[in-house]
Amino acid sequence: MKRLPRMERFLIEERYMSQDSEYLTDYNIYNQRFNPPVSECTYYKIKWKAFYKLALALDIQVVKRDEGEGDTKGD
């Protein structure tokens, strides 16, 4: 967590790790907790990047393969 950029770390801590987290919604975070408030689109970009980086750090990333890649049909 400490390696994440400031905004990403703040988002994860406020949304998922604070005492009020069960009562907070994403809307509350990007409109009331961020200073200055950020747009919904920006919030979800920050959130995606934060979870992606956490997944990589924990070695639990999911790799999406293209359709047809790895198929053995017709062999």
VMD Tcl script that builds the backbone (N, CA, C; Angstrom):
set m [mol new atoms 225]
animate dup $m
set s [atomselect $m all]
$s set {name element resname resid chain x y z} {
  {N N MET 1 A 0.814 -1.192 0.000}
  {CA C MET 1 A 0.000 0.000 0.000}
  {C C MET 1 A 0.861 1.261 0.000}
  {N N LYS 2 A 1.938 1.256 0.734}
  {CA C LYS 2 A 2.745 2.467 0.855}
  {C C LYS 2 A 3.462 2.822 -0.441}
  {N N ARG 3 A 3.555 1.872 -1.361}
  {CA C ARG 3 A 4.218 2.138 -2.635}
  {C C ARG 3 A 3.290 2.790 -3.651}
  {N N LEU 4 A 2.000 2.770 -3.385}
  {CA C LEU 4 A 1.043 3.367 -4.318}
  {C C LEU 4 A 1.179 4.888 -4.321}
  {N N PRO 5 A 0.890 5.514 -5.444}
  {CA C PRO 5 A 0.852 6.979 -5.476}
  {C C PRO 5 A -0.189 7.510 -4.486}
  {N N ARG 6 A -0.029 8.745 -4.074}
  {CA C ARG 6 A -0.834 9.360 -3.026}
  {C C ARG 6 A -2.338 9.209 -3.249}
  {N N MET 7 A -2.832 9.534 -4.426}
  {CA C MET 7 A -4.278 9.494 -4.672}
  {C C MET 7 A -4.813 8.064 -4.666}
  {N N GLU 8 A -4.047 7.141 -5.206}
  {CA C GLU 8 A -4.472 5.745 -5.232}
  {C C GLU 8 A -4.515 5.171 -3.816}
  {N N ARG 9 A -3.492 5.478 -3.033}
  {CA C ARG 9 A -3.448 5.022 -1.644}
  {C C ARG 9 A -4.601 5.619 -0.838}
  {N N PHE 10 A -4.854 6.910 -1.039}
  {CA C PHE 10 A -5.950 7.585 -0.339}
  {C C PHE 10 A -7.287 6.930 -0.669}
  {N N LEU 11 A -7.514 6.642 -1.934}
  {CA C LEU 11 A -8.770 6.016 -2.365}
  {C C LEU 11 A -8.973 4.664 -1.678}
  {N N ILE 12 A -7.971 3.805 -1.704}
  {CA C ILE 12 A -8.084 2.477 -1.098}
  {C C ILE 12 A -8.303 2.592 0.412}
  {N N GLU 13 A -7.553 3.474 1.056}
  {CA C GLU 13 A -7.691 3.619 2.503}
  {C C GLU 13 A -9.068 4.152 2.890}
  {N N GLU 14 A -9.541 5.158 2.193}
  {CA C GLU 14 A -10.836 5.747 2.527}
  {C C GLU 14 A -12.005 4.823 2.196}
  {N N ARG 15 A -11.924 4.178 1.041}
  {CA C ARG 15 A -13.067 3.377 0.578}
  {C C ARG 15 A -13.151 2.019 1.249}
  {N N TYR 16 A -12.006 1.412 1.531}
  {CA C TYR 16 A -12.016 0.027 1.998}
  {C C TYR 16 A -11.400 -0.203 3.370}
  {N N MET 17 A -10.619 0.738 3.888}
  {CA C MET 17 A -9.896 0.469 5.120}
  {C C MET 17 A -10.253 1.392 6.277}
  {N N SER 18 A -11.123 2.358 6.064}
  {CA C SER 18 A -11.492 3.266 7.148}
  {C C SER 18 A -12.613 2.664 7.998}
  {N N GLN 19 A -12.807 3.221 9.168}
  {CA C GLN 19 A -13.863 2.723 10.054}
  {C C GLN 19 A -15.245 2.940 9.454}
  {N N ASP 20 A -15.391 3.963 8.631}
  {CA C ASP 20 A -16.681 4.274 8.006}
  {C C ASP 20 A -16.864 3.584 6.656}
  {N N SER 21 A -15.952 2.735 6.267}
  {CA C SER 21 A -15.965 2.195 4.902}
  {C C SER 21 A -17.245 1.454 4.545}
  {N N GLU 22 A -17.897 0.820 5.497}
  {CA C GLU 22 A -19.125 0.097 5.156}
  {C C GLU 22 A -20.280 1.042 4.839}
  {N N TYR 23 A -20.163 2.301 5.232}
  {CA C TYR 23 A -21.218 3.277 4.974}
  {C C TYR 23 A -20.916 4.183 3.792}
  {N N LEU 24 A -19.674 4.170 3.355}
  {CA C LEU 24 A -19.269 5.052 2.266}
  {C C LEU 24 A -19.488 4.385 0.916}
  {N N THR 25 A -19.890 5.180 -0.040}
  {CA C THR 25 A -20.022 4.711 -1.410}
  {C C THR 25 A -18.936 5.375 -2.243}
  {N N ASP 26 A -18.751 4.890 -3.458}
  {CA C ASP 26 A -17.784 5.523 -4.342}
  {C C ASP 26 A -18.127 6.997 -4.526}
  {N N TYR 27 A -19.415 7.300 -4.639}
  {CA C TYR 27 A -19.856 8.689 -4.810}
  {C C TYR 27 A -19.372 9.562 -3.647}
  {N N ASN 28 A -19.512 9.068 -2.425}
  {CA C ASN 28 A -19.058 9.828 -1.261}
  {C C ASN 28 A -17.560 10.102 -1.318}
  {N N ILE 29 A -16.819 9.141 -1.791}
  {CA C ILE 29 A -15.367 9.298 -1.832}
  {C C ILE 29 A -14.970 10.360 -2.845}
  {N N TYR 30 A -15.427 10.228 -4.092}
  {CA C TYR 30 A -14.948 11.186 -5.097}
  {C C TYR 30 A -15.580 12.558 -4.977}
  {N N ASN 31 A -16.719 12.675 -4.322}
  {CA C ASN 31 A -17.358 13.978 -4.175}
  {C C ASN 31 A -17.048 14.668 -2.852}
  {N N GLN 32 A -16.814 13.901 -1.800}
  {CA C GLN 32 A -16.673 14.511 -0.475}
  {C C GLN 32 A -15.317 14.300 0.179}
  {N N ARG 33 A -14.663 13.200 -0.094}
  {CA C ARG 33 A -13.396 12.909 0.591}
  {C C ARG 33 A -12.182 13.429 -0.174}
  {N N PHE 34 A -12.220 13.355 -1.500}
  {CA C PHE 34 A -11.110 13.912 -2.274}
  {C C PHE 34 A -11.154 15.429 -2.162}
  {N N ASN 35 A -9.979 16.028 -2.004}
  {CA C ASN 35 A -9.910 17.472 -1.904}
  {C C ASN 35 A -8.854 17.961 -2.883}
  {N N PRO 36 A -9.200 18.572 -3.994}
  {CA C PRO 36 A -10.549 18.893 -4.465}
  {C C PRO 36 A -11.246 17.641 -4.995}
  {N N PRO 37 A -12.576 17.699 -5.070}
  {CA C PRO 37 A -13.330 16.558 -5.597}
  {C C PRO 37 A -12.900 16.230 -7.025}
  {N N VAL 38 A -13.000 14.962 -7.383}
  {CA C VAL 38 A -12.656 14.525 -8.736}
  {C C VAL 38 A -13.917 14.042 -9.433}
  {N N SER 39 A -13.856 13.955 -10.744}
  {CA C SER 39 A -15.015 13.472 -11.495}
  {C C SER 39 A -15.165 11.971 -11.303}
  {N N GLU 40 A -16.342 11.467 -11.622}
  {CA C GLU 40 A -16.609 10.035 -11.511}
  {C C GLU 40 A -15.651 9.242 -12.402}
  {N N CYS 41 A -15.452 9.720 -13.613}
  {CA C CYS 41 A -14.567 9.042 -14.562}
  {C C CYS 41 A -13.138 8.980 -14.025}
  {N N THR 42 A -12.641 10.087 -13.520}
  {CA C THR 42 A -11.295 10.143 -12.960}
  {C C THR 42 A -11.175 9.210 -11.763}
  {N N TYR 43 A -12.186 9.195 -10.910}
  {CA C TYR 43 A -12.193 8.330 -9.734}
  {C C TYR 43 A -12.039 6.863 -10.135}
  {N N TYR 44 A -12.816 6.427 -11.112}
  {CA C TYR 44 A -12.752 5.023 -11.514}
  {C C TYR 44 A -11.441 4.678 -12.208}
  {N N LYS 45 A -10.815 5.637 -12.875}
  {CA C LYS 45 A -9.483 5.407 -13.450}
  {C C LYS 45 A -8.456 5.211 -12.341}
  {N N ILE 46 A -8.525 6.065 -11.324}
  {CA C ILE 46 A -7.609 5.956 -10.186}
  {C C ILE 46 A -7.819 4.620 -9.476}
  {N N LYS 47 A -9.080 4.254 -9.287}
  {CA C LYS 47 A -9.420 2.999 -8.601}
  {C C LYS 47 A -8.894 1.796 -9.387}
  {N N TRP 48 A -9.089 1.795 -10.707}
  {CA C TRP 48 A -8.617 0.688 -11.535}
  {C C TRP 48 A -7.101 0.560 -11.439}
  {N N LYS 49 A -6.397 1.686 -11.552}
  {CA C LYS 49 A -4.935 1.656 -11.480}
  {C C LYS 49 A -4.456 1.144 -10.126}
  {N N ALA 50 A -5.122 1.566 -9.062}
  {CA C ALA 50 A -4.729 1.138 -7.719}
  {C C ALA 50 A -4.885 -0.369 -7.559}
  {N N PHE 51 A -6.022 -0.915 -7.964}
  {CA C PHE 51 A -6.233 -2.355 -7.844}
  {C C PHE 51 A -5.312 -3.138 -8.761}
  {N N TYR 52 A -5.031 -2.606 -9.935}
  {CA C TYR 52 A -4.125 -3.272 -10.859}
  {C C TYR 52 A -2.727 -3.370 -10.251}
  {N N LYS 53 A -2.259 -2.270 -9.675}
  {CA C LYS 53 A -0.933 -2.254 -9.064}
  {C C LYS 53 A -0.875 -3.165 -7.842}
  {N N LEU 54 A -1.937 -3.195 -7.057}
  {CA C LEU 54 A -1.983 -4.100 -5.906}
  {C C LEU 54 A -1.951 -5.557 -6.353}
  {N N ALA 55 A -2.706 -5.864 -7.389}
  {CA C ALA 55 A -2.723 -7.230 -7.903}
  {C C ALA 55 A -1.338 -7.643 -8.401}
  {N N LEU 56 A -0.656 -6.766 -9.096}
  {CA C LEU 56 A 0.694 -7.068 -9.564}
  {C C LEU 56 A 1.645 -7.281 -8.386}
  {N N ALA 57 A 1.539 -6.419 -7.381}
  {CA C ALA 57 A 2.416 -6.536 -6.214}
  {C C ALA 57 A 2.163 -7.832 -5.449}
  {N N LEU 58 A 0.932 -8.293 -5.440}
  {CA C LEU 58 A 0.577 -9.529 -4.737}
  {C C LEU 58 A 0.701 -10.758 -5.626}
  {N N ASP 59 A 1.113 -10.541 -6.860}
  {CA C ASP 59 A 1.277 -11.604 -7.847}
  {C C ASP 59 A -0.027 -12.376 -8.064}
  {N N ILE 60 A -1.131 -11.624 -8.182}
  {CA C ILE 60 A -2.432 -12.249 -8.447}
  {C C ILE 60 A -3.083 -11.657 -9.688}
  {N N GLN 61 A -2.263 -11.148 -10.592}
  {CA C GLN 61 A -2.803 -10.552 -11.797}
  {C C GLN 61 A -3.487 -11.601 -12.661}
  {N N VAL 62 A -4.461 -11.156 -13.409}
  {CA C VAL 62 A -5.186 -12.014 -14.331}
  {C C VAL 62 A -4.818 -11.575 -15.738}
  {N N VAL 63 A -4.418 -12.523 -16.550}
  {CA C VAL 63 A -4.030 -12.221 -17.915}
  {C C VAL 63 A -5.159 -12.643 -18.829}
  {N N LYS 64 A -5.652 -11.706 -19.602}
  {CA C LYS 64 A -6.729 -11.993 -20.541}
  {C C LYS 64 A -6.104 -12.376 -21.875}
  {N N ARG 65 A -6.477 -13.536 -22.381}
  {CA C ARG 65 A -5.969 -13.986 -23.666}
  {C C ARG 65 A -6.948 -13.622 -24.760}
  {N N ASP 66 A -6.422 -13.394 -25.961}
  {CA C ASP 66 A -7.273 -13.128 -27.118}
  {C C ASP 66 A -8.010 -14.396 -27.496}
  {N N GLU 67 A -9.185 -14.232 -28.110}
  {CA C GLU 67 A -9.922 -15.395 -28.590}
  {C C GLU 67 A -9.085 -16.143 -29.609}
  {N N GLY 68 A -9.128 -17.438 -29.511}
  {CA C GLY 68 A -8.380 -18.262 -30.456}
  {C C GLY 68 A -6.960 -18.547 -30.013}
  {N N GLU 69 A -6.441 -17.779 -29.113}
  {CA C GLU 69 A -5.084 -17.982 -28.640}
  {C C GLU 69 A -5.053 -19.217 -27.738}
  {N N GLY 70 A -4.225 -20.130 -28.061}
  {CA C GLY 70 A -4.109 -21.333 -27.248}
  {C C GLY 70 A -5.111 -22.421 -27.611}
  {N N ASP 71 A -5.975 -22.150 -28.587}
  {CA C ASP 71 A -6.915 -23.183 -29.020}
  {C C ASP 71 A -6.164 -24.304 -29.709}
  {N N THR 72 A -6.631 -25.517 -29.503}
  {CA C THR 72 A -6.014 -26.657 -30.158}
  {C C THR 72 A -6.997 -27.327 -31.087}
  {N N LYS 73 A -8.085 -26.643 -31.437}
  {CA C LYS 73 A -9.081 -27.215 -32.343}
  {C C LYS 73 A -8.445 -27.460 -33.703}
  {N N GLY 74 A -8.810 -28.566 -34.292}
  {CA C GLY 74 A -8.331 -28.873 -35.626}
  {C C GLY 74 A -6.963 -29.524 -35.636}
  {N N ASP 75 A -6.363 -29.727 -34.484}
  {CA C ASP 75 A -5.047 -30.380 -34.442}
  {C C ASP 75 A -5.184 -31.870 -34.380}
}
mol reanalyze $m
mol bondsrecalc $m
mol representation Tube
mol addrep $m
